[in-house]
Amino acid sequence: MTTPDAGIDDKGGVAIRCQDNLSVVVRFADRFSYDEDSVHFAVEVQAPGLAARVDEVVVWIWDSDLVAFLEELAADYRGWDGERGWQTDDRDFAVSAVFRSGGHVGLTWTLRPWPEAAGGWSASVTTWLEAGEQMGSLAADVRHFLAWEAR
């Protein structure tokens, strides 16, 4: 991890740590790809009393882009009203964003594997980052992690 809040970790994944509570963490890890049309990776969320992981989130090249979503949040560092959101086509991973006075962005990361299955589960954590630079760094780290070229 390159900063205490977000960054590439020592295993090549991305860790996003809440600046308000350092025990709240979201990790992207174990990236792989079967073809040029998609990227697969694991997402983990941790908070006091909570640890959850979805082993295979799939992002398709034609999806609404997570990186573009994060870059748009970073560009709007002066704030916005309401909530903005992004989710995978499978709806097993989502992130929503709100702006708080003082220049902070709350990102709520939700894991929901098998969203259509009876008895499914979901887990969410919220990380708070500074608007602008920290959000821009997060977008760059996620772009690097999801890079389409073969590794």
Residue pairs with C-beta under 8 A, 6 or more apart in sequence:
1 7
1 8
1 9
1 10
1 15
1 17
2 8
2 137
2 141
3 134
3 137
4 17
4 19
4 22
5 16
5 17
5 18
5 19
5 127
5 129
5 130
5 134
6 14
6 15
6 16
6 17
6 129
6 134
6 137
6 138
6 141
7 14
7 15
7 137
7 141
8 14
8 141
8 144
8 145
9 15
9 27
11 29
12 31
12 145
13 27
13 28
13 29
13 30
13 31
13 145
14 27
14 28
14 138
14 141
14 142
14 145
15 25
15 26
15 27
16 25
16 26
16 27
16 107
16 109
16 127
16 129
16 138
17 24
17 25
17 127
18 24
18 25
18 125
18 126
18 127
18 128
18 129
19 104
19 127
19 128
19 129
19 130
19 134
20 128
21 47
23 46
23 47
23 48
24 46
24 47
24 48
24 125
24 126
24 127
25 44
25 45
25 46
25 47
25 125
25 127
26 43
26 44
26 45
26 46
26 107
26 109
26 125
26 127
27 42
27 43
27 44
27 46
28 41
28 42
28 43
28 142
28 145
29 41
29 42
29 43
29 44
30 41
30 42
30 55
31 39
31 40
31 41
31 145
31 146
31 151
32 39
32 40
32 41
33 39
33 40
33 148
33 150
34 40
36 61
36 148
37 60
37 61
37 62
38 58
38 59
38 60
38 61
39 58
39 59
39 146
39 148
40 56
40 57
40 58
40 59
41 56
41 57
41 59
41 145
41 146
42 53
42 54
42 55
42 56
42 57
43 53
43 54
43 57
43 93
43 109
43 111
44 51
44 52
44 53
45 51
45 52
45 53
45 109
45 111
45 123
45 124
45 125
46 52
46 125
47 125
50 123
50 125
52 111
52 121
52 123
53 111
54 92
54 93
54 111
54 113
57 88
57 90
57 92
57 93
58 88
58 89
58 90
59 66
59 88
59 146
60 89
61 148
63 88
63 89
64 86
66 86
66 95
66 142
66 146
67 139
67 142
67 143
67 146
69 84
69 86
69 95
70 135
70 138
70 139
70 142
71 136
71 139
72 84
73 84
73 97
73 105
73 131
73 135
73 139
74 131
74 132
74 135
74 136
74 138
74 139
76 99
76 131
77 103
77 131
77 132
77 135
78 131
79 99
79 101
79 103
79 131
80 99
81 99
82 98
83 96
83 97
83 98
84 96
84 97
84 98
85 94
85 95
85 96
85 97
86 94
86 95
86 96
87 93
87 94
87 95
88 94
90 115
91 112
91 115
92 111
92 112
92 113
92 114
92 115
93 109
93 110
93 111
93 112
94 109
94 110
94 112
95 107
95 108
95 109
95 110
96 107
96 108
96 110
97 105
97 106
97 107
97 108
98 105
98 106
98 108
99 105
99 106
99 131
100 106
100 128
103 130
103 131
103 132
104 128
104 129
104 130
104 131
105 128
105 129
105 130
105 131
105 135
106 126
106 127
106 128
107 126
107 127
107 128
107 129
108 124
108 125
108 126
109 124
109 125
109 126
109 127
110 122
110 123
110 124
111 122
111 123
111 124
112 120
112 121
112 122
113 120
113 121
114 120
115 122
129 135
129 138
